[in-house]
């Protein structure tokens, strides 16, 4: 956290480029005060621009780790290029001086911006209602930034409303994990009713509203109740998490019917909180199969993930009575499989994808191409029958209703809730996905499932429904399953074409390494050196 002097300088640059006033001749201290938070700015234009700039520090997913998704550092995918940061991450090659997912500075920058806004905005002569809303948004963003830190590092320094200056020496100890969770939840409870309402106007999409605050609380309490943060399995924590999810459900969000189109929408009834992006074709170009114009194919989903997808009747491929055909492995599968992953034979841009050896999308040689026999499909527009890519909405969907249903199912199961209530959450997810209802109308589920059976089902449902949305990394950690799942090889498939038939051979595409100290990231060494009260996480040398 010492790098505030650096953050401060960066923030000053953000001011200079983010607003239209003339800053070049102004003293540094005035840039952080009078020129942004101006008593003459009756419309609060500059203050709002500053707050909007703070929203820009919210997380991104898309190809953010050296061209890869963070999920390419898990068992769900590998980067198609060898030697990337995501590859190092999955192989356990991280340290306090080398961490591919080091967002410490970025999130403390966001916290500082929020605090600066809160300390200065009162001088702006806008309405009391708008000022209250803007303050609540700043506090929401601050809570979000803190959670991004906590889920990676555990307890971190809580600095309240303090705005450190460029000359301050900052030596602040870490708060405990429970103190951090409690602070975030208290902030969200305090500001939720001052935010925009559940139903917001078109011009306010992307701004925090009451649903965003309540949904983030649901996520935070779920993490707080999970084994990594709750080693004694305090059931009350699960009960609180279940209630928080139920409270979000009562607001009126619903699942959209078209799972594929959900990820290219500008707004819908499932989105709770999004980070807006301009229309673009970046996802398609960066991740599309290489046999098509512009396709770079940077993400190679794993056979591990493919095998996690259900059959169309809701059975796992390994279940007794499953209709899985190893000679036709993509037939009669959960529709989310082909909506998430491009496999051999799937239609794309007017022709079948060829990921068999020597095919157009796996030609061999030195060119970057799939390492697993698969390409990413999720987040892309509907280009199955098109001839070229066109601009799409690729907003970062930070909170959506499907997650809340899964949060509710998990927390109910762990707190001893009724099986019917647990299953109902999963039924909503599976029905929208296109799973067949079955004779009992429970979409491959039953009301006689045990707690342990439901736990495994819920964990798998999260994996496939939320794939590549930056949940897998944290779910495996909070469940304390990373030592098991992230030490297994990441598998792929080699496909050989024999006339019109194909044969499938499965192989280990990459190894993975995870040990117990990796449940929490190492605190950046620069922070340890500059803050004499900062204590490193266990297992990581200073």
N, C-alpha and C positions, 0 to 999 in steps of 0.2 A: 504494500500500500504506500510505500515511500514515494513511489514514482509520481506523486501528486504534482511535483514541479514540472515533470514532463507532461502529465495530463493537462495541467493548467495552460501550458504553452499551446498544446494541441487544441484545447477548448477555445483559446483566443483566436486561433486560426479558423476554427469552425464559425465563430462569431463573424469574423471578417468576410468569409465566403458565403455565410448563410443569410446575411441581411444586406439591405441596400444602402445603409448609411456609410458615411466616410469615416473609416477608422484609422487610416494610415498615420495621421498626425497625432492621434490621441495617446495619452499615457496608458500603460498596461492596466492600471487599476480602474480607470474609467471604462475600459472595454467591458469589464465584468459587471459594471453597475449602471451608471447613468445612461450610457448610450443604448443599452438594451432595454432596461426597465426605466422608461422615460415618463415623467409626470405629464408630459404634453401628448403622449401617445394614447389618445382617448379610445381608439379602437383596439388597443393592445396588440397591434400588428407585429411589433418586434418581439414582444414577450411570447406571443403565440408561435412565431417562427423559431424562437429558442426552444420552446417546449416541443415543437414538431421535430427539431433536430435531435432531441433526446429520444424520441421514439425510434429514430434511425439506429440507435445503439441496441435495439432489441435483436434477438438471435436471428441468424439466417441458417437455412439447412443446405441449400442447393450447392453441391460441389465445393463446399467451403474449406475442406481439409486438403490443401494441395491438389485441388481439382476433383476430390472425391467427397462423397457423403461420409459423415461420421460413421454410419452403419457399415461402411466398407472396412472399418476397424473392428467389426464384431464377427459373429458366425453367420450373418445374413448376406455378406458380400465381401468381395475383395476389389481393390482398385485394379483396373485393367493394365495400368502402367506399373512396371516393377520399380521398387525403390522409392515410393512416395511416402509422405509423412503418415498417411493412413496405414500403410504397410508396417511402418515402425511402431505405430500405436498398437496394432493388433499383436505384433510380435513382442510386446512388453518393453520396447526400447524407449522408455520415457524416463525423465529425471527432472530434478529441480531446475536444470538449465536447458532442458530440451523437452518440450511438451507440445505436441501438435495442436492440442485443444486448449491452449493457454488463453483463456478469456478473462483472466484476473484484472488486467489493466482496463480492458474495455468496460467491464461491469462497474468497477469503481469510478471510472470516468462518468458513467451514467448516473451513479449515485451522487457524485459531486454536482453534476448538472442539475439534478432534481433538487438537491439542497440549495443550490444557488438560486434557482427559480423560486423556491419557497421563501427564501430570505429577502428577495428583492421585489416580488410581484406586487406587494401591497401599495407601492408608490404609483403604480399604473392606474390611471383614472377610468377604469372600465366598470361595468356593473358588478355589484356584490355577488350576484348569482353566477356570473361568468367566472369571476375570480375564485369563488368557492369550487366550481367545477374544475378549473385549471389546477388549483392546488391539489385536489383529489387525484387528478390524472398524474401529477408529478409524484405523489406518494405511491400510487399504484405502480408506476414505472420503477420507482426505487425498490418496492417490494419484489418486483419481478427480477430486477438485477441482483438483489440479495439471494433470491432462490437459485439463480443461475450459479452463483458462487457456492452456496451451501451444498447443492447436490454434487458438486465436484470436490470440494475441499473440507466439507463438514463445517464445524464452527469457524466463523470468520469475525473480524472486528466489526462491531456495530458502532457507527459514529453518530447516530441520531441525526439532528438537523445541522450539525457542525459544518461550516464551510471553511476549510483550511486555505490559507493564503499561500502565495508563492514562496514566502520566506519561512513558513512554519516547518519546524522539525516534528515529524509525526511519529510518535511511539505509542501505539495503541495495542493492547493485548487482544487476543482472540476471545470472543464469547463462546459459550458452550453451544453444542448443537441444539439442545432443547431451547436455550435462550433465543437462538436465531429463528427456529421454527415459531416460537411464541411471538416474537416481535413481528414477523411477517404476517402471521394470522391476525394479530391485533391491529396492524395497520390496515389490512384489507377489510376487517370488520368496521373500523372507524370511518372509512371513506366510501364504502360501497353506495350509500344512499345519497352521496354528493356527486356521484358520477352521472353520466348520461343514463337514461332509462334503458330497459331491456330492448324496447323497440326504438331504433335510432333512424335518423334521416339518412338519405343517400350520401350527403356531404360529410357525414360524421363516421362513415365506415373506416375502421382502422384506429379510431379513438377508443380508449378504455371506457367501458360502461359497467353497470352493476353486474351484468352477467360475467364479464371478464374477471372482476374481482372475486366473485363467488366461485367461478370455475378454477381460478388459480388457487384459491383456498382449498378446494377439493383436492387438487394435485398435491399441494404442500402437506396436507394432513394425511394423505395416502402414503407419501414418502415417510412422514414422521412415524406412522404406524407400522411400517414394513420392517422386516428382521434386521436390516443393517442399522437402522436408527432406533429400533425397539427390541433389543436382544432378549428382554424378559417377557416379551409378548403381552404387554399390557393391553387387555381387551378394550379398555375404555378408549384407547387411541384409535382402534378400529371403529368403534361406535361413533366417535366424532367424525371420522372420515366418511362413514356411511351417511351420516346426517348431512354433511356438507354437500355430498353428491346429490342427495335427495332434494336439498334446497335448490340446487341448480335445475334439476328436472322440473321443479314446480314453476319455473319461470316461463316455460312454453316453447323452448327450442325443440326442433324435430329433425330427424334424419331426412335428407333428400333421397329421392328414389333412384337417381342415377349416380352410382358410385364413381364411375369414371369422370363424369362431368363435374362432380363435386370439386375436384382439384384444379379446375380451370374457371371456376365461377368468380365473378367480382363480388358477389354477396349472395347469401342464401340463409335458410332457416337453421342450418347446421353450424355455420361459422359462429363462434363466440368471440374470438379475438384474432385478428390477422395483422401482419405487417405487410403493407401494400408495396407492390412493385409495379413498374411500368410494364405494359405489354411487351413481350419479347418471345424469342424462340431459343433462348439459351439452354433450357432443359433438354429440348429435343436435339439440338446440335451437340451438346456436350455428352449426352448419354445414348443417343440413337445408334442403331447398328451401323457399322462402318461401310457396308456395301451400298449405302445410299448417299446421295449428294450431301455433303456437309457433316455426315455422322462421324462422331469422334469416339463414341463407345467407352467412356471413361469408367463406367460402373459395371461390374460383373456380379450379379446376384448369385448366391450359392445354392447348391443342391440341398443343403441343410434347410434353407428357407423354402425351397420348392416342395420338399417333403412335408413341411409343416402345414401346407394347405390341404384342406379337407377334400373328400369326395363330394359330389353334388348332393348326396343324401345326408351329409353332415358327419359321416364316419371318417375317422382317420384312415390313411392308406394302409396302416398296419392292423386295423381292427379286424376281429373275426367277422366274417361275412362281408368284408369290403369287396367292392367290385373293381379294385385297382388292377390295371393290366400293365405289367412291366414292359410289354412289347408295344404299348400305346399309352405311355405314362401321363399324357396330358388330357386324355379322354375322360369326360364326365367328372371333371374336377370343379371345386369351388370357383365360381366365375371371377373371384378376386385374384386368382392365380394369373390368368392371362391379362387382367387389368393392372397387375403389378409388375409382371415379369414377361419379357419377350423370349419365347422359346422357339425352337426349330419348327417351321411350318406355320407359325402365326402370320397372318397377313399384315403387311405394313407398307404404306406408300405404294399400294397396288400390286405387290407380289409377296409370296411366302418368304419369310425369313429363312436363311440358310446358315445354320450354325453347325452343320455337319462338317467334318474335316474336308477342307478344300472348297467349302461353300463360299458364296459371295461375302458372307458376314463373318467367316472364319477361314480366311485364305492361307493362314500360316505366314511364315517369314517374320520380318522384324517390325512390321507395322503394329501399332497398338490395336488390340482387338480383345474380345472376350477371353478370359482365362478359365471360365467355368462352363461355357456353352450357353450362357444366358446374357441378355441385356436388360436394362431397366426399362419398364413401361410406365410406371406410375408417374403422375404429375403432367404427362404429356397430353396434348390435344388429341382429338379423334382423327388420326391420319391413316387409318387402315386402308382407305380407298382413295386417298388424295395422291397427288403427284409431287407435292412440295409442302414444306412447312410454312405456316402463317403465324403471325403474332398471337400469343395466348396470354391469358391472365395467369401469372405464376406467383400469387401472393403466398407468403409464408403463413400457413394456418397454425398459429401458435396454440390455440385452444378450440376444440370442436366438440360437438355434442356426443359423438361416438365415444370419445375418451371418457366422458362423464358417465355414460352407461357402463362402461367397463370398470371405472373406478367404483361405481356403486355395487356392481356384482362382486368385485373382489373384497371390498370392505364388509359387505353383508356376509359373505361366506366366512371371513375370518372372525367376525364378531358373533357368529351364531344365528344369523338371520334365516328366515324361512326359505327353503329350497325353491318354492314357487316364485318368490320375489327375485331371487338370484337368477333363476332360469329365464324369467321374463325379460330381464335386461339383455341377456344373450340372444334370446329369440328375436328381439328388435334388430340387433346387429345382423344376425344370420338371414333373417327374412329380407332385409334390404339388400344383402349381398347376393341373393338369388339361390340360396340353399333351398332344397325341396322341403315342404312342411312335414312329410311323413304321415303315417296313419294316426299318430297322436297329436299332430299339429304343433310339435315342439322342435322341429328343424334339427333332428339328429340328437336331441337331448332327452332327458327323462327326469321325472320327479323323484327317482329313487337313487340318484347319484349321491355318493358320500362327499364329505367335505374335502378329502384329499383328491378325489376324482374331479370335483368341481374346480379345485385350485389349479390342477394341470390344464383343464379345459380353458379356464379364464386366462391363464398365462399364455397359452397358445393362441387364443383369440386376440389378445393384445398384439402378439407378434405379427399376425397376418393382417389384421385390420389397420394397425398403426405403422406398418413397415416403412422404413426410410423417413419417418417423421421425427427422428431422434428420440425414440423411446427405448429401443432395445438396449442400448448401452446402459441406461440408467435403471431399467427394469431388472436386468440381470444383477446389477450391483445391489439394488435395494432388497431384492429377494435373497441375497447371499448365494446366488447360483453361478456367479461369474467364474469361480474357481473350477466348477464342473464344465460348464458349457464353453467357456473361452479358453480351455486347454485342449479342446477337441480339434482335429483338422477341419479346415473349411473345404468342402468337397465340390467337385464339378462333375460334368458328364462329357464323355467323348462319344460323339455320334458318328457312325460310319454309314454311308449310304450304299445300299446294295440294290441297284435297279430302282424300284419304287419303294423298297422297304428300308428300314433303318434299324441298326443295332445300337444298344446303349451300354457303355461301360463307365462305371463310376470310379473316380480317382480323387486323391487328395490334392487339391489345388494350392493350398497354403497351410502352413502351421500357425498355431496361435499359442501365446504364452500369457498366463495371468497368475499372479500370486497374491496372497492376502493383503499385502501392503497397498495394492493397486485399487482396493475399494475406495480409497480416498487419494486424490492426486497429491503429488508433492507441491508444497507451496513454492512459488518461484524464488530462486536463490537470491535474487536482487532484493526481494522483500525481507528475507531473513537477515541479510547484511545491513539493511538500512533501518530496520525496526528492531531495537534490542529487546522488545517485549513479544516479538513474534516467535512462536514455537512451531517447529516443523512437525508434520504428521508422522506417526510411527512408521519406522522402517525406511525412511528416506533420510539420508545423511545431510547434515547442514553444509 
